[in-house]
Amino acid sequence: MTRQVIIAMARWIGAAAIAVALGFQAWADLTFGTFTWDQLPAYFTPLANLVGIAALTAAGTFSARGGGEPRWVSLLRVNATTYLVIVAAVYWSLLAPYAYVKLPWANAVIHGGAALLLLVDWLLVRPRRQLPRRSVWTVLSLPLAWLGYLAARAAFDGWMPYPFLDLSRGALPVVLTVAALACAVLGTAAVLHRVSGAGAFARHTGH
């Protein structure tokens, strides 16, 4: 079994583990919590984990083929890693004390384990060439689309999934919070871009 196949299998197993945890967490939230199906897309954590699953699956597929990793896969990986790191940081610093946790193991995976898995994968198996600085901005695509969805939804029922985005607090606090999160997302993505191109197995994942 080649090293590339081992990497591919590790990535697929990781993607499956995140998917299982996400599924069980959704079941627990819908069964024992106050969530409804129409509310789930409004939470960023499931979206970030789905992107992480897609990134590991795609990267594993190209690893198994033994060829180079396309630029779009590298961007998917680095953006997914960024989202999950931010999710973990925000959850454990702001939201954990107020969260209803029915399945601690699943909660730990989607709010931290997935971030660790994607981060380790990125640091050990980086693209052969450093990603261009201009591609850092692609990390904002999903958060902007998500915020647009939340704004459109709030216009109908006024509901927001996170208290720090609730406009009842006032527009300025929300704007400042969003700006701070955007800076954190861009900063994290920039650091991950900076360390690309020199991984332990970098020569196997180039474009």
LOVOLUM-104989 format. One line per field, with one value per atom (N, C-alpha, C): x, y, z; residue in one letter; atom name; residue number from 1. Coordinates in Angstrom, 2 decimals. Example, Ala and Ser with C-alpha at 12.3 -4.5 7.8 and 13.67 -1.06 7.14 Angstrom:
u	[13.19, 12.30, 13.20, 12.85, 13.67, 12.90] .
v	[-5.69, -4.50, -3.30, -2.25, -1.06, 0.03] .
w	[7.80, 7.80, 7.80, 7.08, 7.14, 7.87] .
code	[A, A, A, S, S, S] .
site	[N, CA, C, N, CA, C] .
pos	[1, 1, 1, 2, 2, 2] .
//
This chain:
u	[0.85, 0.00, 0.89, 0.68, 1.51, 1.12, 2.03, 1.76, 0.56, 0.41, -0.71, -2.04, -2.08, -3.31, -3.61, -2.58, -2.77, -3.33, -2.79, -3.30, -4.76, -5.07, -6.44, -7.39, -7.01, -7.87, -8.07, -7.00, -7.11, -8.08, -8.02, -8.92, -10.37, -10.59, -11.96, -12.52, -11.70, -12.14, -12.48, -11.64, -11.92, -13.21, -13.44, -14.68, -15.89, -15.77, -16.86, -17.14, -16.07, -16.24, -16.97, -16.61, -17.29, -18.74, -18.99, -20.36, -21.22, -20.67, -21.42, -21.73, -20.74, -20.94, -21.97, -21.89, -22.84, -24.25, -24.39, -25.71, -26.30, -25.51, -26.01, -26.33, -25.50, -25.77, -27.06, -27.30, -28.55, -29.74, -29.60, -30.68, -30.96, -29.91, -30.09, -30.73, -30.27, -30.83, -32.31, -32.66, -34.05, -34.95, -34.39, -35.20, -35.33, -34.24, -34.23, -34.10, -33.68, -33.50, -34.71, -34.49, -35.59, -35.45, -34.55, -34.31, -35.40, -35.58, -36.46, -35.63, -36.13, -35.39, -35.08, -36.02, -35.80, -34.78, -34.47, -33.49, -32.05, -31.87, -30.52, -29.62, -30.14, -29.24, -28.76, -29.41, -29.01, -27.80, -27.42, -26.27, -25.01, -23.95, -22.73, -21.97, -22.12, -21.37, -21.64, -22.92, -23.15, -22.57, -22.69, -22.15, -20.64, -19.96, -18.50, -18.10, -18.82, -18.50, -18.78, -19.82, -20.10, -18.99, -18.49, -17.37, -16.12, -15.94, -14.82, -14.91, -16.11, -16.33, -16.02, -16.51, -16.26, -14.77, -14.06, -12.63, -11.84, -12.12, -11.40, -11.72, -12.96, -13.36, -12.67, -12.70, -12.06, -10.55, -9.93, -8.48, -8.09, -8.90, -8.63, -8.73, -9.69, -9.86, -8.64, -8.11, -6.94, -5.69, -5.63, -4.50, -4.50, -5.68, -5.78, -5.37, -5.63, -5.27, -3.77, -3.09, -1.65, -1.18, -2.12, -1.72, -1.62, -1.38, -1.30, -2.67, -2.67, -3.91, -4.26, -5.43, -5.81, -5.91, -5.78, -5.83, -7.16, -8.25, -9.55, -9.67, -9.04, -9.05, -8.24, -7.11, -6.30, -7.07, -7.79, -8.58, -9.73, -10.35, -11.42, -10.90, -9.72, -9.12, -8.79, -8.11, -7.69, -8.89, -9.91, -11.10, -11.88, -12.01, -12.69, -11.97, -10.65, -9.86, -10.11, -10.12, -10.36, -11.73, -12.77, -14.12, -14.20, -13.62, -13.73, -12.91, -11.77, -10.98, -11.75, -12.38, -13.18, -14.38, -15.04, -16.18, -15.75, -14.63, -14.15, -13.83, -13.17, -12.80, -14.02, -14.99, -16.20, -17.04, -17.17, -18.02, -17.47, -16.18, -15.63, -15.37, -15.27, -15.04, -16.33, -17.38, -18.59, -19.86, -19.99, -21.28, -21.38, -20.27, -20.30, -21.07, -20.95, -21.66, -23.19, -23.68, -25.13, -25.68, -24.81, -25.23, -25.89, -26.91, -27.55, -26.86, -26.16, -25.35, -25.94, -26.51, -27.07, -26.05, -25.24, -24.21, -22.84, -22.16, -20.88, -19.85, -19.79, -18.79, -19.04, -20.31, -20.63, -20.40, -20.78, -20.57, -19.09, -18.26, -16.82, -16.22, -16.74, -16.21, -16.52, -17.78, -18.15, -17.69, -17.40, -16.96, -15.47, -14.72, -13.29, -12.51, -13.02, -12.31, -12.13, -13.16, -13.07, -12.02, -11.98, -10.98, -9.57, -9.36, -8.05, -7.66, -8.61, -8.35, -7.96, -8.73, -8.42, -7.11, -6.84, -5.62, -4.39, -4.44, -3.33, -3.11, -4.21, -4.10, -3.44, -3.84, -3.26, -1.77, -1.40, -0.01, 0.92, 0.40, 1.24, 1.25, 0.14, 0.04, -0.38, 0.57, 0.28, 0.48, -0.09, 0.17, 1.66, 2.12, 3.55, 3.95, 3.07, 3.36, 2.49, 3.07, 2.32, 1.16, 0.01, -1.17, -0.98, -1.47, -1.31, -2.08, -1.56, -2.20, -3.62, -3.84, -5.16, -6.27, -5.89, -6.91, -7.40, -6.74, -7.20, -8.64, -8.99, -10.33, -11.44, -11.12, -12.16, -12.78, -12.07, -12.57, -13.83, -14.06, -15.24, -16.50, -16.37, -17.53, -18.66, -18.35, -19.39, -19.96, -19.13, -19.70, -20.60, -20.22, -21.05, -22.39, -22.34, -23.58, -24.46, -23.84, -24.56, -25.21, -24.46, -25.01, -26.15, -26.02, -27.10, -28.37, -28.19, -29.33, -29.98, -29.16, -29.69, -30.46, -29.92, -30.59, -31.94, -31.96, -33.21, -34.23, -33.77, -34.66, -35.19, -34.29, -34.69, -35.73, -35.71, -36.69, -38.11, -38.23, -39.54, -39.98, -39.08, -39.51, -38.68, -37.63, -36.83, -35.93, -35.86, -35.08, -33.63, -32.73, -31.31, -30.78, -29.90, -29.42, -28.45, -27.75, -26.74, -27.05, -26.92, -27.24, -26.37, -25.12, -24.24, -24.59, -25.55, -26.01, -27.41, -27.96, -29.31, -29.33, -30.05, -30.09, -30.80, -31.49, -32.12, -31.06, -29.83, -28.72, -28.29, -28.74, -28.31, -27.46, -27.53, -26.81, -25.30, -24.82, -23.38, -22.69, -23.20, -22.55, -22.50, -23.58, -23.60, -22.58, -22.52, -21.55, -20.13, -19.86, -18.52, -18.18, -19.17, -18.96, -18.65, -19.44, -19.23, -17.86, -17.48, -16.17, -15.04, -15.20, -14.18, -14.06, -15.20, -15.18, -14.56, -14.88, -14.31, -12.79, -12.31, -10.86, -10.23, -10.92, -10.41, -10.35, -11.39, -11.44, -10.31, -10.17, -9.13, -7.73, -7.57, -6.27, -5.89, -6.85, -6.58, -6.26, -7.04, -6.80, -5.44, -5.06, -3.76, -2.61, -2.72, -1.67, -1.58, -2.72, -2.72, -2.19, -2.50, -1.92, -0.40, 0.04, 1.47, 2.28, 1.72, 2.48, 2.29, 1.53, 1.36, 2.66, 2.83, 3.99, 5.21, 5.12, 6.31, 5.93, 4.90, 4.43, 5.32, 5.07, 5.85, 5.75, 4.56, 4.36, 4.03, 4.55, 4.17, 4.43, 5.50, 5.84, 4.81, 3.92, 2.90, 1.58, 1.46, 0.16, 0.22, 1.22, 1.37, 0.38, 0.30, -0.64, -0.03] .
v	[-1.20, 0.00, 1.25, 2.14, 3.32, 4.38, 5.33, 6.40, 7.23, 7.43, 8.20, 7.54, 6.22, 5.49, 5.57, 5.49, 5.61, 6.99, 8.03, 9.38, 9.48, 8.90, 8.93, 8.24, 7.08, 6.33, 7.10, 7.73, 8.51, 9.67, 10.30, 11.41, 10.93, 9.84, 9.32, 8.89, 8.28, 7.88, 9.13, 10.16, 11.41, 12.04, 12.07, 12.63, 11.84, 10.52, 9.68, 9.93, 10.10, 10.34, 11.66, 12.70, 13.98, 13.86, 13.14, 12.97, 12.25, 11.21, 10.46, 11.37, 12.10, 13.01, 14.08, 14.62, 15.66, 15.11, 13.88, 13.27, 13.01, 12.47, 12.22, 13.52, 14.55, 15.84, 16.45, 16.35, 16.86, 16.10, 14.78, 13.98, 14.39, 14.59, 14.99, 16.37, 17.30, 18.65, 18.66, 17.88, 17.85, 17.07, 16.07, 15.20, 15.75, 16.23, 16.65, 18.17, 18.87, 20.31, 21.07, 22.33, 23.19, 23.52, 22.83, 23.11, 22.51, 23.12, 22.57, 22.43, 21.62, 21.38, 22.66, 23.59, 24.81, 25.73, 25.49, 26.32, 25.84, 24.57, 24.02, 24.73, 25.09, 25.79, 27.14, 27.70, 29.01, 28.94, 27.76, 27.61, 27.36, 28.06, 27.96, 26.68, 26.13, 24.91, 23.76, 23.43, 22.34, 22.66, 23.91, 24.28, 24.09, 24.54, 24.39, 22.93, 22.10, 20.68, 20.00, 20.42, 19.87, 20.24, 21.45, 21.85, 21.03, 20.78, 19.94, 18.53, 17.97, 16.63, 16.62, 17.64, 17.73, 17.87, 18.67, 18.89, 17.60, 16.88, 15.64, 14.58, 14.53, 13.54, 13.82, 15.09, 15.45, 15.25, 15.69, 15.53, 14.06, 13.25, 11.82, 11.18, 11.62, 11.06, 11.33, 12.55, 12.87, 12.19, 12.00, 11.26, 9.83, 9.22, 7.82, 7.66, 8.68, 8.62, 8.76, 9.31, 9.45, 10.65, 11.51, 12.69, 13.92, 15.05, 16.30, 16.77, 17.63, 18.18, 19.46, 19.55, 20.78, 21.97, 23.15, 24.36, 24.47, 24.08, 24.24, 23.33, 22.18, 21.30, 21.92, 22.51, 23.17, 24.32, 25.09, 26.19, 25.67, 24.59, 24.00, 23.54, 22.94, 22.47, 23.62, 24.65, 25.74, 26.54, 26.70, 27.42, 26.61, 25.31, 24.45, 24.46, 24.40, 24.45, 25.75, 26.85, 28.16, 28.20, 27.76, 27.80, 26.99, 25.81, 24.93, 25.43, 26.05, 26.65, 27.80, 28.63, 29.74, 29.22, 28.19, 27.57, 27.11, 26.41, 25.91, 27.06, 28.09, 29.22, 29.95, 30.21, 30.94, 30.10, 28.82, 27.96, 27.86, 27.53, 27.27, 28.54, 29.67, 30.92, 31.68, 31.48, 32.28, 31.47, 30.33, 29.65, 28.41, 27.78, 26.51, 26.57, 27.65, 27.69, 27.68, 28.06, 28.16, 27.02, 26.13, 25.08, 23.92, 23.34, 22.13, 20.95, 20.14, 19.05, 17.71, 16.99, 15.67, 14.57, 14.79, 13.81, 14.50, 14.45, 15.15, 14.78, 13.51, 13.09, 13.72, 13.74, 14.35, 15.85, 16.47, 17.90, 18.24, 17.41, 17.65, 17.51, 16.57, 16.38, 17.58, 18.00, 19.07, 20.45, 20.59, 21.89, 21.92, 20.95, 20.96, 19.87, 18.65, 17.53, 17.69, 18.15, 18.35, 19.41, 20.48, 21.53, 20.97, 20.17, 19.58, 18.66, 17.86, 16.93, 17.65, 18.69, 19.44, 20.20, 20.72, 21.48, 20.58, 19.41, 18.47, 18.03, 17.77, 17.36, 18.45, 19.71, 20.82, 21.01, 20.89, 21.13, 20.01, 18.79, 17.66, 17.41, 17.68, 17.38, 18.65, 19.56, 20.85, 20.82, 21.80, 21.89, 22.10, 21.65, 21.78, 23.24, 24.04, 25.46, 26.29, 27.37, 28.24, 28.87, 28.90, 29.49, 31.00, 31.60, 33.05, 33.84, 35.00, 35.82, 36.22, 36.45, 36.92, 35.90, 34.62, 33.59, 33.57, 34.33, 34.41, 34.90, 35.81, 36.42, 35.42, 34.29, 33.30, 32.73, 32.87, 32.33, 33.06, 34.25, 35.02, 34.64, 33.83, 33.52, 32.85, 31.82, 31.12, 31.98, 32.63, 33.49, 34.59, 35.20, 36.26, 35.71, 34.55, 33.93, 33.55, 33.06, 32.69, 33.90, 35.00, 36.22, 36.78, 36.66, 37.09, 36.27, 34.97, 34.11, 34.48, 34.73, 35.11, 36.42, 37.39, 38.68, 38.52, 37.71, 37.49, 36.78, 35.80, 35.07, 35.98, 36.78, 37.66, 38.68, 39.02, 39.98, 39.42, 38.09, 37.46, 37.16, 36.59, 36.19, 36.79, 37.53, 38.21, 37.29, 36.00, 35.04, 35.02, 34.97, 34.82, 33.65, 32.85, 31.66, 31.97, 33.10, 33.44, 34.79, 34.89, 36.16, 37.32, 37.05, 38.16, 38.73, 38.10, 38.65, 39.24, 39.24, 39.73, 41.26, 41.83, 43.27, 43.99, 43.24, 43.88, 44.43, 43.97, 44.50, 45.88, 46.21, 47.44, 47.12, 47.98, 47.72, 47.78, 48.74, 48.92, 47.70, 47.14, 45.94, 44.78, 44.63, 43.53, 43.77, 45.01, 45.34, 45.13, 45.56, 45.38, 43.90, 43.12, 41.68, 41.01, 41.35, 40.78, 41.19, 42.45, 42.92, 42.17, 41.95, 41.23, 39.79, 39.15, 37.78, 37.71, 38.69, 38.72, 38.85, 39.70, 39.85, 38.55, 37.87, 36.60, 35.55, 35.52, 34.55, 34.83, 36.09, 36.45, 36.22, 36.55, 36.35, 34.88, 34.04, 32.61, 32.05, 32.44, 31.96, 32.43, 33.66, 34.18, 33.38, 33.04, 32.24, 30.86, 30.25, 28.92, 28.98, 30.07, 30.25, 30.38, 31.09, 31.38, 30.11, 29.15, 27.94, 26.86, 27.15, 26.15, 26.03, 24.88, 24.70, 24.09, 23.72, 23.15, 22.03, 21.27, 20.21, 18.98, 18.08, 16.85, 16.01, 16.04, 15.26, 16.19, 17.43, 18.45, 18.01, 17.29, 16.94, 16.01, 15.46, 14.56, 15.25, 16.53, 17.17, 18.44, 18.59, 19.82, 19.90, 21.12, 21.37, 20.94] .
w	[0.00, 0.00, 0.00, -0.97, -1.09, -0.05, 0.14, 1.09, 0.65, -0.67, -1.17, -0.85, -0.96, -0.64, 0.86, 1.67, 3.12, 3.47, 2.83, 3.06, 2.64, 1.48, 0.98, 1.94, 2.43, 3.35, 4.65, 5.14, 6.37, 6.18, 5.04, 4.75, 4.65, 3.98, 3.85, 5.20, 6.03, 7.37, 8.19, 8.07, 8.77, 8.32, 7.00, 6.46, 6.96, 7.00, 7.49, 8.96, 9.75, 11.18, 11.43, 10.67, 10.82, 10.40, 9.30, 8.81, 9.84, 10.46, 11.48, 12.67, 13.14, 14.28, 13.94, 12.74, 12.32, 12.25, 11.74, 11.66, 13.04, 13.93, 15.29, 16.02, 15.80, 16.45, 15.94, 14.63, 14.06, 14.63, 14.74, 15.32, 16.76, 17.55, 18.95, 19.05, 18.20, 18.25, 17.87, 16.87, 16.41, 17.34, 18.03, 18.89, 20.31, 20.85, 22.24, 22.44, 21.40, 21.51, 21.02, 20.72, 20.26, 18.78, 18.09, 16.68, 15.80, 14.62, 13.59, 12.31, 11.38, 10.16, 9.41, 9.38, 8.62, 9.28, 10.56, 11.25, 11.06, 10.77, 10.68, 9.67, 8.46, 7.50, 8.00, 9.03, 9.52, 10.44, 10.88, 11.76, 10.94, 11.27, 10.48, 10.75, 11.95, 12.29, 11.33, 11.05, 10.08, 8.70, 8.27, 6.96, 6.93, 7.97, 8.02, 8.01, 8.75, 8.78, 7.44, 6.75, 5.42, 4.44, 4.53, 3.68, 4.03, 5.33, 5.75, 5.20, 5.22, 4.66, 3.17, 2.46, 1.02, 0.73, 1.55, 1.33, 1.53, 2.60, 2.85, 1.80, 1.38, 0.37, -0.96, -1.38, -2.65, -2.59, -1.50, -1.37, -1.33, -0.64, -0.59, -1.95, -2.76, -4.11, -4.97, -4.92, -5.73, -5.18, -3.86, -3.30, -3.79, -3.82, -4.26, -5.71, -6.52, -7.93, -8.14, -7.14, -7.23, -8.01, -8.44, -9.19, -8.30, -8.93, -8.20, -7.75, -6.75, -6.21, -6.94, -7.57, -8.28, -7.33, -7.88, -7.05, -6.31, -6.96, -6.31, -5.09, -5.11, -3.94, -2.81, -3.13, -2.11, -1.46, -2.29, -1.75, -0.90, -1.33, -0.55, 0.80, 0.81, 2.05, 3.00, 2.46, 3.33, 3.84, 3.01, 3.46, 4.49, 4.25, 5.22, 6.56, 6.51, 7.75, 8.49, 7.76, 8.36, 9.03, 8.33, 8.89, 10.18, 10.16, 11.32, 12.50, 12.23, 13.32, 13.96, 13.14, 13.67, 14.44, 13.92, 14.62, 16.01, 16.08, 17.36, 18.32, 17.81, 18.66, 19.20, 18.31, 18.73, 19.69, 19.38, 20.22, 21.63, 21.76, 23.09, 23.88, 23.19, 23.91, 24.23, 23.41, 23.59, 23.83, 23.16, 23.13, 24.01, 24.30, 25.04, 26.35, 27.15, 28.43, 28.27, 27.09, 26.89, 26.02, 25.58, 24.66, 25.39, 24.72, 25.22, 24.55, 25.33, 24.78, 25.19, 24.24, 24.49, 24.20, 23.17, 22.78, 22.83, 23.96, 24.09, 23.03, 22.64, 21.67, 20.30, 19.88, 18.58, 18.63, 19.73, 19.90, 19.85, 20.47, 20.48, 19.09, 18.30, 16.95, 16.06, 16.04, 15.10, 15.56, 16.86, 17.38, 17.75, 17.31, 17.63, 16.95, 17.01, 16.41, 14.91, 14.23, 12.78, 12.45, 13.24, 13.02, 13.18, 14.22, 14.45, 13.31, 12.84, 11.75, 10.47, 10.10, 8.88, 9.01, 10.21, 10.43, 10.32, 10.94, 10.85, 9.41, 8.71, 7.31, 6.47, 6.73, 5.97, 6.26, 7.51, 7.90, 7.43, 7.40, 7.00, 5.50, 4.85, 3.41, 2.68, 2.56, 1.96, 0.45, -0.25, -1.70, -1.95, -3.10, -3.42, -3.53, -4.14, -4.33, -3.39, -2.90, -2.00, -2.74, -2.09, -2.71, -2.84, -3.93, -4.12, -3.07, -2.72, -1.68, -2.06, -3.33, -3.75, -3.48, -3.37, -3.14, -1.70, -0.82, 0.57, 0.63, -0.28, -0.24, -0.54, -1.15, -1.44, -0.16, 0.97, 2.22, 2.69, 2.17, 2.58, 1.81, 0.77, -0.08, 0.70, 1.44, 2.20, 3.33, 4.15, 5.21, 4.67, 3.53, 2.96, 2.46, 1.81, 1.36, 2.55, 3.60, 4.82, 5.47, 5.59, 6.17, 5.32, 4.00, 3.12, 3.35, 3.53, 3.83, 5.15, 6.18, 7.49, 7.42, 6.66, 6.54, 5.84, 4.78, 4.05, 4.94, 5.70, 6.59, 7.70, 8.30, 9.39, 8.95, 7.66, 7.16, 7.24, 7.27, 7.33, 8.77, 9.57, 10.92, 12.05, 11.71, 12.73, 13.54, 13.17, 13.97, 13.54, 14.52, 14.27, 15.10, 14.54, 15.25, 16.38, 16.28, 17.27, 17.91, 19.22, 19.89, 19.45, 19.06, 18.68, 17.31, 16.59, 15.32, 15.42, 16.61, 16.83, 16.79, 15.83, 15.66, 16.80, 17.66, 18.82, 19.77, 19.64, 20.43, 19.94, 18.73, 18.09, 16.88, 15.86, 14.63, 14.81, 15.58, 15.73, 16.35, 17.46, 18.01, 17.03, 16.25, 15.28, 14.18, 13.68, 12.63, 13.12, 14.34, 14.90, 15.08, 15.50, 15.67, 14.34, 13.32, 11.99, 11.45, 11.66, 11.20, 11.90, 13.20, 13.96, 13.47, 13.22, 12.72, 11.33, 10.48, 9.13, 9.20, 10.11, 10.28, 10.78, 11.68, 12.21, 11.11, 10.28, 9.18, 8.19, 7.79, 6.84, 7.42, 8.70, 9.33, 9.40, 9.78, 9.85, 8.48, 7.47, 6.11, 5.61, 5.95, 5.50, 6.09, 7.36, 8.00, 7.35, 7.09, 6.47, 5.04, 4.32, 3.00, 3.08, 4.09, 4.23, 4.45, 5.16, 5.47, 4.42, 3.35, 2.30, 1.51, 0.90, 0.04, 0.69, 1.98, 2.63, 3.58, 3.21, 4.09, 4.05, 4.98, 5.07, 3.80, 3.16, 1.94, 0.78, 0.82, -0.16, -1.60, -1.84, -3.21, -3.85, -3.03, -3.57, -3.83, -3.46, -3.58, -4.40, -5.22, -6.00, -7.14, -7.73, -8.82, -10.14] .
code	[M, M, M, T, T, T, R, R, R, Q, Q, Q, V, V, V, I, I, I, I, I, I, A, A, A, M, M, M, A, A, A, R, R, R, W, W, W, I, I, I, G, G, G, A, A, A, A, A, A, A, A, A, I, I, I, A, A, A, V, V, V, A, A, A, L, L, L, G, G, G, F, F, F, Q, Q, Q, A, A, A, W, W, W, A, A, A, D, D, D, L, L, L, T, T, T, F, F, F, G, G, G, T, T, T, F, F, F, T, T, T, W, W, W, D, D, D, Q, Q, Q, L, L, L, P, P, P, A, A, A, Y, Y, Y, F, F, F, T, T, T, P, P, P, L, L, L, A, A, A, N, N, N, L, L, L, V, V, V, G, G, G, I, I, I, A, A, A, A, A, A, L, L, L, T, T, T, A, A, A, A, A, A, G, G, G, T, T, T, F, F, F, S, S, S, A, A, A, R, R, R, G, G, G, G, G, G, G, G, G, E, E, E, P, P, P, R, R, R, W, W, W, V, V, V, S, S, S, L, L, L, L, L, L, R, R, R, V, V, V, N, N, N, A, A, A, T, T, T, T, T, T, Y, Y, Y, L, L, L, V, V, V, I, I, I, V, V, V, A, A, A, A, A, A, V, V, V, Y, Y, Y, W, W, W, S, S, S, L, L, L, L, L, L, A, A, A, P, P, P, Y, Y, Y, A, A, A, Y, Y, Y, V, V, V, K, K, K, L, L, L, P, P, P, W, W, W, A, A, A, N, N, N, A, A, A, V, V, V, I, I, I, H, H, H, G, G, G, G, G, G, A, A, A, A, A, A, L, L, L, L, L, L, L, L, L, L, L, L, V, V, V, D, D, D, W, W, W, L, L, L, L, L, L, V, V, V, R, R, R, P, P, P, R, R, R, R, R, R, Q, Q, Q, L, L, L, P, P, P, R, R, R, R, R, R, S, S, S, V, V, V, W, W, W, T, T, T, V, V, V, L, L, L, S, S, S, L, L, L, P, P, P, L, L, L, A, A, A, W, W, W, L, L, L, G, G, G, Y, Y, Y, L, L, L, A, A, A, A, A, A, R, R, R, A, A, A, A, A, A, F, F, F, D, D, D, G, G, G, W, W, W, M, M, M, P, P, P, Y, Y, Y, P, P, P, F, F, F, L, L, L, D, D, D, L, L, L, S, S, S, R, R, R, G, G, G, A, A, A, L, L, L, P, P, P, V, V, V, V, V, V, L, L, L, T, T, T, V, V, V, A, A, A, A, A, A, L, L, L, A, A, A, C, C, C, A, A, A, V, V, V, L, L, L, G, G, G, T, T, T, A, A, A, A, A, A, V, V, V, L, L, L, H, H, H, R, R, R, V, V, V, S, S, S, G, G, G, A, A, A, G, G, G, A, A, A, F, F, F, A, A, A, R, R, R, H, H, H, T, T, T, G, G, G, H, H, H] .
site	[N, CA, C, N, CA, C, N, CA, C, N, CA, C, N, CA, C, N, CA, C, N, CA, C, N, CA, C, N, CA, C, N, CA, C, N, CA, C, N, CA, C, N, CA, C, N, CA, C, N, CA, C, N, CA, C, N, CA, C, N, CA, C, N, CA, C, N, CA, C, N, CA, C, N, CA, C, N, CA, C, N, CA, C, N, CA, C, N, CA, C, N, CA, C, N, CA, C, N, CA, C, N, CA, C, N, CA, C, N, CA, C, N, CA, C, N, CA, C, N, CA, C, N, CA, C, N, CA, C, N, CA, C, N, CA, C, N, CA, C, N, CA, C, N, CA, C, N, CA, C, N, CA, C, N, CA, C, N, CA, C, N, CA, C, N, CA, C, N, CA, C, N, CA, C, N, CA, C, N, CA, C, N, CA, C, N, CA, C, N, CA, C, N, CA, C, N, CA, C, N, CA, C, N, CA, C, N, CA, C, N, CA, C, N, CA, C, N, CA, C, N, CA, C, N, CA, C, N, CA, C, N, CA, C, N, CA, C, N, CA, C, N, CA, C, N, CA, C, N, CA, C, N, CA, C, N, CA, C, N, CA, C, N, CA, C, N, CA, C, N, CA, C, N, CA, C, N, CA, C, N, CA, C, N, CA, C, N, CA, C, N, CA, C, N, CA, C, N, CA, C, N, CA, C, N, CA, C, N, CA, C, N, CA, C, N, CA, C, N, CA, C, N, CA, C, N, CA, C, N, CA, C, N, CA, C, N, CA, C, N, CA, C, N, CA, C, N, CA, C, N, CA, C, N, CA, C, N, CA, C, N, CA, C, N, CA, C, N, CA, C, N, CA, C, N, CA, C, N, CA, C, N, CA, C, N, CA, C, N, CA, C, N, CA, C, N, CA, C, N, CA, C, N, CA, C, N, CA, C, N, CA, C, N, CA, C, N, CA, C, N, CA, C, N, CA, C, N, CA, C, N, CA, C, N, CA, C, N, CA, C, N, CA, C, N, CA, C, N, CA, C, N, CA, C, N, CA, C, N, CA, C, N, CA, C, N, CA, C, N, CA, C, N, CA, C, N, CA, C, N, CA, C, N, CA, C, N, CA, C, N, CA, C, N, CA, C, N, CA, C, N, CA, C, N, CA, C, N, CA, C, N, CA, C, N, CA, C, N, CA, C, N, CA, C, N, CA, C, N, CA, C, N, CA, C, N, CA, C, N, CA, C, N, CA, C, N, CA, C, N, CA, C, N, CA, C, N, CA, C, N, CA, C, N, CA, C, N, CA, C, N, CA, C, N, CA, C, N, CA, C, N, CA, C, N, CA, C, N, CA, C, N, CA, C, N, CA, C, N, CA, C, N, CA, C, N, CA, C, N, CA, C, N, CA, C, N, CA, C, N, CA, C, N, CA, C, N, CA, C, N, CA, C, N, CA, C, N, CA, C, N, CA, C, N, CA, C, N, CA, C, N, CA, C, N, CA, C, N, CA, C, N, CA, C, N, CA, C, N, CA, C, N, CA, C, N, CA, C, N, CA, C, N, CA, C, N, CA, C, N, CA, C, N, CA, C, N, CA, C, N, CA, C, N, CA, C, N, CA, C, N, CA, C, N, CA, C, N, CA, C, N, CA, C] .
pos	[1, 1, 1, 2, 2, 2, 3, 3, 3, 4, 4, 4, 5, 5, 5, 6, 6, 6, 7, 7, 7, 8, 8, 8, 9, 9, 9, 10, 10, 10, 11, 11, 11, 12, 12, 12, 13, 13, 13, 14, 14, 14, 15, 15, 15, 16, 16, 16, 17, 17, 17, 18, 18, 18, 19, 19, 19, 20, 20, 20, 21, 21, 21, 22, 22, 22, 23, 23, 23, 24, 24, 24, 25, 25, 25, 26, 26, 26, 27, 27, 27, 28, 28, 28, 29, 29, 29, 30, 30, 30, 31, 31, 31, 32, 32, 32, 33, 33, 33, 34, 34, 34, 35, 35, 35, 36, 36, 36, 37, 37, 37, 38, 38, 38, 39, 39, 39, 40, 40, 40, 41, 41, 41, 42, 42, 42, 43, 43, 43, 44, 44, 44, 45, 45, 45, 46, 46, 46, 47, 47, 47, 48, 48, 48, 49, 49, 49, 50, 50, 50, 51, 51, 51, 52, 52, 52, 53, 53, 53, 54, 54, 54, 55, 55, 55, 56, 56, 56, 57, 57, 57, 58, 58, 58, 59, 59, 59, 60, 60, 60, 61, 61, 61, 62, 62, 62, 63, 63, 63, 64, 64, 64, 65, 65, 65, 66, 66, 66, 67, 67, 67, 68, 68, 68, 69, 69, 69, 70, 70, 70, 71, 71, 71, 72, 72, 72, 73, 73, 73, 74, 74, 74, 75, 75, 75, 76, 76, 76, 77, 77, 77, 78, 78, 78, 79, 79, 79, 80, 80, 80, 81, 81, 81, 82, 82, 82, 83, 83, 83, 84, 84, 84, 85, 85, 85, 86, 86, 86, 87, 87, 87, 88, 88, 88, 89, 89, 89, 90, 90, 90, 91, 91, 91, 92, 92, 92, 93, 93, 93, 94, 94, 94, 95, 95, 95, 96, 96, 96, 97, 97, 97, 98, 98, 98, 99, 99, 99, 100, 100, 100, 101, 101, 101, 102, 102, 102, 103, 103, 103, 104, 104, 104, 105, 105, 105, 106, 106, 106, 107, 107, 107, 108, 108, 108, 109, 109, 109, 110, 110, 110, 111, 111, 111, 112, 112, 112, 113, 113, 113, 114, 114, 114, 115, 115, 115, 116, 116, 116, 117, 117, 117, 118, 118, 118, 119, 119, 119, 120, 120, 120, 121, 121, 121, 122, 122, 122, 123, 123, 123, 124, 124, 124, 125, 125, 125, 126, 126, 126, 127, 127, 127, 128, 128, 128, 129, 129, 129, 130, 130, 130, 131, 131, 131, 132, 132, 132, 133, 133, 133, 134, 134, 134, 135, 135, 135, 136, 136, 136, 137, 137, 137, 138, 138, 138, 139, 139, 139, 140, 140, 140, 141, 141, 141, 142, 142, 142, 143, 143, 143, 144, 144, 144, 145, 145, 145, 146, 146, 146, 147, 147, 147, 148, 148, 148, 149, 149, 149, 150, 150, 150, 151, 151, 151, 152, 152, 152, 153, 153, 153, 154, 154, 154, 155, 155, 155, 156, 156, 156, 157, 157, 157, 158, 158, 158, 159, 159, 159, 160, 160, 160, 161, 161, 161, 162, 162, 162, 163, 163, 163, 164, 164, 164, 165, 165, 165, 166, 166, 166, 167, 167, 167, 168, 168, 168, 169, 169, 169, 170, 170, 170, 171, 171, 171, 172, 172, 172, 173, 173, 173, 174, 174, 174, 175, 175, 175, 176, 176, 176, 177, 177, 177, 178, 178, 178, 179, 179, 179, 180, 180, 180, 181, 181, 181, 182, 182, 182, 183, 183, 183, 184, 184, 184, 185, 185, 185, 186, 186, 186, 187, 187, 187, 188, 188, 188, 189, 189, 189, 190, 190, 190, 191, 191, 191, 192, 192, 192, 193, 193, 193, 194, 194, 194, 195, 195, 195, 196, 196, 196, 197, 197, 197, 198, 198, 198, 199, 199, 199, 200, 200, 200, 201, 201, 201, 202, 202, 202, 203, 203, 203, 204, 204, 204, 205, 205, 205, 206, 206, 206, 207, 207, 207] .
//
